[in-house]
Amino acid sequence: MYTKKQMVEVEIIDLGDKNQSFGRLEDGISIFVQGPAAVGDVVKAEIFKIKKKYLVARYKGLVKPSPHRTDPICRYFGLCGGCKWQHMEYTEQLRLKRKQVQDALEHLGGFEGIECDDCIPAPSLFGYRNKMDFSFTDLRYLTPDEMDIAPGDHEKPLDFALGFHAPGCYSKAIDIDHCDLSTEEMNITLNTVRAFCLKHKEALPIYSTHSHTGELRNLMVRHGGNTGEFMVNLVTSTHNAELMGKLSATLQEALGDKLTTFVNNITSAKNTVAFGEKEFVLYGPGYITDRLGDYTYRISANSFFQTNSIQAEKLYIQILEAAQLKPTDIVYDLFCGTGSITLFASSHCKKVLGVELVESSVNDARENAKRHDIDNCEFIRLDLKDIKHIRKDMADFGAPDVVITDPPRAGMNPKAVQALREIAPPVIIYVSCNPASLARDGQMLCEEGLYKLVSCQPIDMFPQTNHVESVARFEKV
Ligand SMILES: C[S@@+](CC[C@H](N)C(=O)[O-])C[C@H]1O[C@@H](n2cnc3c(N)ncnc32)[C@H](O)[C@@H]1O
């Protein structure tokens, strides 16, 4: 018999989703442990949920470390939800990423007899991100050490934070001054903007998700990993021309010629997404460029671009290898963002149709094709939930031989998967940053034996995190 608050010791044998690990107690009962454990650790855990077949407990300390453990370098490790795997050696991270994809395909997708390839490693384990989104909140998340300090005695204000949301806690953020996945410019910007906003707190109050009043929402920074260009984008509720002008000068002074553009995006949305409805360009051209392979891409503040430039190039090479395009092929690149895959594919086939929802991305994609004198790509702005349009545009462009689809984490809308089944291209390359979505959509594609999964290549775009990208090839049977 187990009781709530009971302490147990357990060896961790596997890791799960959402910062959970898994083990079995001596009597064979399964136990899920929430907290930063590694496979091979023996941990102390406190039970807080008792079910017939399993227990759920909170990690309370390490009894014996796993041989795969390493010391996390970040002082916010365990608090900030970003780098959940910093305590594990990189080879172990890669093993677990491959396993995550394999397990999802087998257990969620029901795929049998498919062996994923080894996960392609990343050369830079820190400082690799070319984009960061920091949030402002008027409620600072207190670390366990800060919990016992009396309200008046805190070094930093309690009603101001610029950093990352604590996991599952969207109204509060951890006020961070350094992130190891960021570049040096990003960390300088974070601290410069924080100091500026604190100085002008009266005129620039933080937006409250409760009262929906206030100004400061997000700070987004973007770095051309292969060009060095650097964008700062402050997202606010309204545009304060005088203060944004002052902030522009402050940023130029702090960053020197590293800063290439500063924009202020305005949003009236009530959610916390850093997406602007109107943009004011305060400095530079209002966009940056980045280079992947032979192509230079224009990237605006609201456009999607892969967040690890070095790995993005490797990812696109994998996509081309999986697609095996022929010069006569008509290709669709669904969820095309700024057209980065579209352009990579364009020199290997007859023509490519890029489909994307976000207007700035479609504009960037068209501009990117134009800059390289590429005339066999077309881009349309379309919500891929809208299947009627997919069919109409297909009729205009020609039926595809290969469809490349690279949806957001949630995967494709079931109607879009159904439309893809009806279009029935001979080859579908499914690029996914979420193994569960790949498994679910892949299973639907393969229903009634219409398609078969032929290969799956995981690739690590996000070292220190539990995220993994993969490229899967489906062939029509
Ligand atoms: C994972 S990104 C892929 C971008 C691109 N393939 C690349 O490698 O840079 C997903 C893209 O899908 C777009 N998107 C999200 N929902 C969409 C929808 N319903 N219809 C069309 N595009 C959508 C996003 O704006 C984003 O650009």
The ligand as an SDF file (V2000), in Angstrom:
LIG
                    3D

 27 29  0  0  0  0  0  0  0  0999 V2000
    7.3230   24.5630  -39.0050 C   0  0  0  0  0  0  0  0  0  0  0  0
    7.0610   26.0150  -39.9480 S   0  0  0  0  0  0  0  0  0  0  0  0
    7.8050   25.5130  -41.4580 C   0  0  0  0  0  0  0  0  0  0  0  0
    8.3420   26.6260  -42.3310 C   0  0  0  0  0  0  0  0  0  0  0  0
    9.2510   26.2440  -43.4870 C   0  0  0  0  0  0  0  0  0  0  0  0
    8.9170   24.9860  -44.1000 N   0  0  0  0  0  0  0  0  0  0  0  0
   10.7030   26.2910  -43.0840 C   0  0  0  0  0  0  0  0  0  0  0  0
   11.3900   25.2670  -43.0620 O   0  0  0  0  0  0  0  0  0  0  0  0
   11.2000   27.3990  -42.7680 O   0  0  0  0  0  0  0  0  0  0  0  0
    5.3590   25.9640  -40.1970 C   0  0  0  0  0  0  0  0  0  0  0  0
    4.8080   27.0820  -41.0620 C   0  0  0  0  0  0  0  0  0  0  0  0
    3.4100   26.8220  -41.2290 O   0  0  0  0  0  0  0  0  0  0  0  0
    2.7080   28.0650  -41.2500 C   0  0  0  0  0  0  0  0  0  0  0  0
    1.3110   27.7580  -40.9150 N   0  0  0  0  0  0  0  0  0  0  0  0
    0.7810   27.5170  -39.6940 C   0  0  0  0  0  0  0  0  0  0  0  0
   -0.5190   27.2080  -39.7860 N   0  0  0  0  0  0  0  0  0  0  0  0
   -0.8410   27.2380  -41.1200 C   0  0  0  0  0  0  0  0  0  0  0  0
   -2.0440   26.9870  -41.8510 C   0  0  0  0  0  0  0  0  0  0  0  0
   -3.1860   26.6820  -41.2210 N   0  0  0  0  0  0  0  0  0  0  0  0
   -2.0010   27.0850  -43.1820 N   0  0  0  0  0  0  0  0  0  0  0  0
   -0.8470   27.4070  -43.8290 C   0  0  0  0  0  0  0  0  0  0  0  0
    0.3250   27.6520  -43.1800 N   0  0  0  0  0  0  0  0  0  0  0  0
    0.3320   27.5720  -41.8460 C   0  0  0  0  0  0  0  0  0  0  0  0
    3.4690   28.9080  -40.2530 C   0  0  0  0  0  0  0  0  0  0  0  0
    3.2540   30.2790  -40.4630 O   0  0  0  0  0  0  0  0  0  0  0  0
    4.9210   28.4880  -40.5090 C   0  0  0  0  0  0  0  0  0  0  0  0
    5.5120   29.3190  -41.4690 O   0  0  0  0  0  0  0  0  0  0  0  0
  1  2  1  0
  2  3  1  0
  2 10  1  0
  3  4  1  0
  4  5  1  0
  5  6  1  0
  5  7  1  0
  7  8  2  0
  7  9  1  0
 10 11  1  0
 11 12  1  0
 11 26  1  0
 12 13  1  0
 13 14  1  0
 13 24  1  0
 14 15  1  0
 14 23  1  0
 15 16  2  0
 16 17  1  0
 17 18  1  0
 17 23  2  0
 18 19  1  0
 18 20  2  0
 20 21  1  0
 21 22  2  0
 22 23  1  0
 24 25  1  0
 24 26  1  0
 26 27  1  0
M  CHG  2   2   1   9  -1
M  END
$$$$
